[in-house]
């Protein structure tokens, strides 16, 4: 199956200069993964190509990472010549693409420059977008652009299995789990800020959720679960952090369910504010229909709050039901409602889950091991490129 972040030792080969391509215009788990990974690399070994003024571009710049604007939107035709110029001038030896738009432009740029190409899959598009036309088109683009591929990185066993079935001729597929590394000052939390910002009563029990407002995140199920127990637990509030195409649909569902003021769509927040929301919450909920290895869940565990999540994608690979989290079936608002009630009614359970989840993340999902595994994958890709017929 390839290298995992917990298994690999530091590579001995000469460092490779890699260009990560993330052309997302909204901030999600993939962009969070990119920033964490880059922060663990030596600065002169990795750079980022991004959309000008996108969230990942701004945060990379703020963090002092090497970042280049290659276009103004993800279909900007200037992206290709800008990538080619950047690869040549920056003497990058490898391109690592992070999503389907990045793969499309990055594969062409790699072809023109003779650069090694790695595709990092944070999800499998047919799972993430269901049976929609978008899911079909994205999967088709991903597979069609493999003419010059030198290797894959995937973030969960679920994605590994789907990719292995769809592409039996990939040079290699390395499973490298996502990881997190929080500084002590990032995990303080501020209850006064939290409750005043979101207008929460003093006695509120608060669950939080973080992710894009898209079908794959399952927020319709969470809102339905909140509606089921609204009268039973009148002191339970829910804050959903993120933006996306379903905002208006979710807001309408909230209002029709009589949950206005109880379920809050907080919109996009900077990472520091997200960590403050997580730390100040009583527990974290991830009602997803499809996931890779979600950064938000790892961060919730790292800051020490209990977790309720669906048993989908890579989530059961990260946390075990009843030990580090409560896991419920996918697409089951009744089960979610039961999990919400159980965590509300048992502070002892919340404490036990939080302690075990924090230990699990510290033991198994370190940035240092993720960086080493990624460097090893890059070396394999470059070796494959150099040994391929010209």
C-alpha positions, 0 to 999 in steps of 0.5 A: 500500500505504500508509506504511511506517516507513522512508519517511514524513516527520514530519506537519505537521498538529495533533497528535491525541490517541489512545487505544490499546486493548490488552485482552490478558491475556497479554503478546505481540508486540502488547503489546510493540509498543504499549509501544514505540510509546507511548514514542516519542509525546509523553506528552500525545498518547497513552494506553492502555486495558488490563485491570487488572493485566495485563502490558501495564498493569503495564509501561506504568505502570512506564514512566511511560506514561498507562494506564487500567484499563477492566475486570478481564477481556476479557469484562467488560461494564464495559469499554464504559461505562468506555471511553466515559467515558474517551474523553469525559473524556480528550478522545481523538479517535481509538481504535486497537485492537490485537486482536480483543477490543479491536476489539469493545469499541473499535468500540462505544465509538468509535460512541457517542462519534463518535471516529475508529476505527483497527484495528491488525492484528498478524496475520491471525486465519485464519493465526494460528489455522489453520482452527480455529473460533477463527480463523473467529470472530475473523476474523468479529468483525474484519470485522463491526466495520468499520461505523465503521472509519476505517482500518487499520494492518498490520505485514506484507505478508502481513497486508496481502494477506489484509486487502485480499482480505477487505475491499476497501472499507477507507478505507485500509490502511497498512503500518507495520513494527514497530520496536525501540529498545534502551538501551545498559544493556538489552543488557549480558547476564549470563552468570553470571546466565544459566547459574545461573538455568537450570542450564546447564553451562559448555560449553553452546551455548544457543539461545533463543526468545521467544513465546506458547506457542500453535500459531502459534509452532511450538514443537512443531517446534522440540522435534522438531528438538532431539530429532533432534540430541540425541545429535549435539549433546549440548551444545546447550540451548534456552530458550523464554520465554513462557506460553500454552495449550500449556504442558502439551502442550509439557512432555509432548513435551519429557519424552517426547523425552528432553529434560528439562533440555535444552529449558526452558520459562522461562515469562513474564519481564520485558522486562529479563530477556528481553533478558538471555536473548537477549544471553547466548544463542549464537543465537535461534530462531523456528520460527513457523507464522505471524508479522507482524513479530515484535518478539522477532526484531527485538530478537534482531537488535538485541542482536547474536545470530544468527537461525534462523527460518522463512520465514513471514509478515513474517519474510522482509521483515525478514531475508534468508536467508544474509545476516541470518539462516538461514531454513527452510521452515515446519513442517519439523523436519528443516530446523530441525534442519539449521539448528541444526546449522549454527549450532552448528558455525560460529561464523564464520557466527553472527558474520557473521549477527549483524553484518548483522542488527544493522545491518539493524534499526538502518537500517530499523526505528527507533521514530522513523519508526514513530511518524511513520508512525502519526501520519500514519495517525491524521491520515488516519483523523480526516480520513475520520471528519470527512468521513463522513456523520453 
